[in-house]
């Protein structure tokens, strides 16, 4: 993959995380009801997101790690995240911080974003427009992350799925075509592809 394509894919994956990263955010999740929070330990961090186009609102305190959050293929997300109950523009002392966000695609973990430098923010917010590639449509992916500093460590995960039918995904049809070809090869090789019931 050449440098330009690698940068485009890197941006696409980064936008996938930003889409839910602020909403389901395992890197920063909120201490809400004891029964729901994607973050461990609950309440250590929080994250919320508002999708401007679809109008959907997501919060880490409203989900558990087994949830699947469906997101539009394209939208703009207004996100807020922080440590504990801190809201932007809260700041504290300058301190070393580290963290990462990863997305599992086809069984492999792809690092979307990572950080490891001193910082003073206790909360942050922003706005991100994204337009995800069609190959992600209908695919369920695990999103995980962590944030660590001297007094706070939080981590979590949730599943995300880009809205739309999997049949609209080019990979769906490619997989189907491969199955047909392989069935033909097996028949040609004289191997049974099914067992007839008596």
Buried (B, 14 or more C-beta within 10 A) or exposed (E): EEEEEEEEEBEBBBBBBBBBBBBBBBBBBBBBEEEBBBBBBBBBBBBBBBBEEBEBEBBBBBBEBEBEBBBBBBBBBBBBBBBBEBEBEBEBEEEEBBBBBBBBBEEEEBEBBEEEEEBEBBBBBEEBEBEBBEBBBBBEBBBBBBBBBEEBBBBBBBBBBBBBEBEEBEBBEEEEEEEEEEEEEEEEEEEEEEEEEE
